[in-house]
């Protein structure tokens, strides 16, 4: 077991997008988060999501592309990216309707799973899969 000195806290999930401000505004409207900040450069935005921040930054950046490589997008709209964003809601049906009414692309309407969770899927404005589900109680 790692000591507390070397045990990390998950601080940020960084989502690479076409338009930072559009994505931040979309997530605020579709999923109910507040935009914490948008940098003056419009190349960084954060949502107020609790202990782990969801941040948005452009797909291609001079600062990181050369260092860590360019972001690779799915080749077709039916392909999935390597990350899925999951949100927990008390009322999944209402959350799903809100997301779709605010521009999310429906993938799968909420259904009750045999393990007790209700789950629905949409795509965001950049094609990223967003899973909306109820909390799984053990």
C-alpha positions as a printed NumPy array, in Angstrom:
array([[  0.   ,   0.   ,   0.   ],
       [  1.318,   3.452,  -0.904],
       [  2.087,   5.882,   1.862],
       [  0.059,   9.08 ,   2.043],
       [  3.147,  10.988,   0.917],
       [  3.128,   9.301,  -2.506],
       [ -0.575,   8.515,  -2.894],
       [ -1.936,  10.921,  -5.515],
       [ -5.26 ,  12.714,  -5.567],
       [ -7.069,  12.854,  -8.893],
       [ -7.056,  16.594,  -9.573],
       [ -7.98 ,  17.066, -13.243],
       [ -9.52 ,  15.304, -16.187],
       [ -8.394,  17.244, -19.28 ],
       [-10.63 ,  16.963, -22.332],
       [ -9.147,  17.976, -25.697],
       [-11.786,  19.762, -27.792],
       [-12.288,  21.786, -30.979],
       [-13.619,  24.901, -29.203],
       [-12.878,  25.349, -25.488],
       [-15.569,  27.925, -24.72 ],
       [-18.25 ,  26.058, -26.699],
       [-17.48 ,  22.823, -24.835],
       [-17.454,  24.479, -21.405],
       [-20.771,  26.206, -22.121],
       [-22.243,  22.96 , -23.473],
       [-21.291,  20.973, -20.344],
       [-22.767,  23.705, -18.142],
       [-26.081,  23.659, -20.025],
       [-26.349,  19.935, -20.794],
       [-25.033,  18.39 , -17.577],
       [-25.679,  21.05 , -14.939],
       [-22.18 ,  22.206, -14.038],
       [-20.995,  25.773, -13.523],
       [-18.056,  27.095, -15.487],
       [-15.399,  27.918, -12.886],
       [-13.149,  29.848, -15.224],
       [-12.227,  30.476, -18.818],
       [ -8.691,  31.715, -19.373],
       [ -8.36 ,  34.972, -21.328],
       [ -6.562,  33.041, -24.102],
       [ -9.694,  30.88 , -24.517],
       [ -7.347,  27.863, -24.509],
       [ -8.331,  26.597, -21.048],
       [-11.639,  26.292, -19.207],
       [-12.647,  24.519, -16.004],
       [-15.948,  23.274, -14.665],
       [-16.848,  23.438, -10.994],
       [-17.285,  19.675, -10.521],
       [-16.126,  19.047,  -6.971],
       [-12.83 ,  17.514,  -5.928],
       [-11.807,  16.53 ,  -9.47 ],
       [-11.889,  19.318, -12.052],
       [-12.96 ,  18.726, -15.63 ],
       [-10.918,  21.039, -17.855],
       [-11.05 ,  21.743, -21.581],
       [ -8.146,  22.666, -23.824],
       [ -7.667,  22.751, -27.628],
       [ -7.002,  19.548, -29.565],
       [ -3.675,  20.837, -30.79 ],
       [ -1.261,  22.903, -28.758],
       [  2.22 ,  24.01 , -29.537],
       [  3.089,  23.497, -25.848],
       [  2.264,  19.79 , -25.677],
       [  1.956,  18.287, -29.164],
       [  5.733,  18.152, -29.634],
       [  6.258,  16.874, -26.092],
       [  3.582,  14.197, -25.697],
       [  2.214,  13.723, -29.223],
       [ -0.884,  14.917, -31.013],
       [ -4.357,  13.962, -29.876],
       [ -5.814,  11.235, -32.087],
       [ -9.541,  11.396, -32.786],
       [-11.79 ,   8.502, -33.807],
       [-11.785,   8.072, -37.575],
       [-15.592,   8.027, -37.973],
       [-18.584,   9.27 , -35.961],
       [-19.456,   5.694, -34.989],
       [-15.997,   5.074, -33.456],
       [-15.513,   5.578, -29.731],
       [-12.67 ,   7.53 , -28.263],
       [-10.485,   5.989, -25.558],
       [-12.258,   7.846, -22.719],
       [-15.817,   7.928, -21.447],
       [-16.991,  10.637, -19.062],
       [-19.417,   9.353, -16.419],
       [-21.781,  11.448, -14.324],
       [-23.884,  10.225, -11.412],
       [-27.484,  11.506, -11.142],
       [-30.371,  10.832,  -8.788],
       [-32.802,  11.196, -11.721],
       [-31.113,   9.753, -14.8  ],
       [-34.164,  10.195, -17.038],
       [-34.362,  13.934, -16.286],
       [-30.595,  14.333, -16.734],
       [-30.724,  12.531, -20.09 ],
       [-33.609,  14.725, -21.313],
       [-31.761,  17.877, -20.216],
       [-28.587,  16.799, -22.016],
       [-30.428,  16.051, -25.273],
       [-32.478,  19.261, -25.059],
       [-29.182,  21.168, -24.784],
       [-27.482,  19.603, -27.796],
       [-26.166,  16.209, -26.69 ],
       [-26.552,  13.516, -29.337],
       [-28.611,  10.569, -28.044],
       [-26.784,   7.235, -28.109],
       [-28.864,   5.068, -25.769],
       [-31.817,   6.162, -23.644],
       [-31.598,   5.273, -19.938],
       [-32.303,   1.638, -19.098],
       [-32.355,  -0.238, -15.821],
       [-29.437,  -2.673, -15.523],
       [-29.678,  -6.003, -13.691],
       [-27.139,  -4.836, -11.098],
       [-29.498,  -2.034, -10.039],
       [-28.081,   0.936, -11.925],
       [-29.95 ,   3.024, -14.503],
       [-27.682,   4.131, -17.374],
       [-28.025,   6.262, -20.51 ],
       [-25.447,   7.454, -23.053],
       [-25.032,  10.585, -25.185],
       [-22.266,  12.166, -27.252],
       [-21.075,  15.666, -26.448],
       [-20.427,  18.418, -29.018],
       [-17.015,  16.878, -29.782],
       [-18.326,  13.315, -30.126],
       [-17.091,  12.15 , -26.716],
       [-19.293,   9.543, -25.039],
       [-20.902,  10.711, -21.801],
       [-22.466,   8.11 , -19.55 ],
       [-25.218,   9.227, -17.202],
       [-26.078,   6.77 , -14.486],
       [-27.507,   6.329, -11.053],
       [-25.196,   5.547,  -8.18 ],
       [-24.606,   1.847,  -7.67 ],
       [-25.378,   0.889,  -4.102],
       [-23.663,  -2.194,  -2.779]])
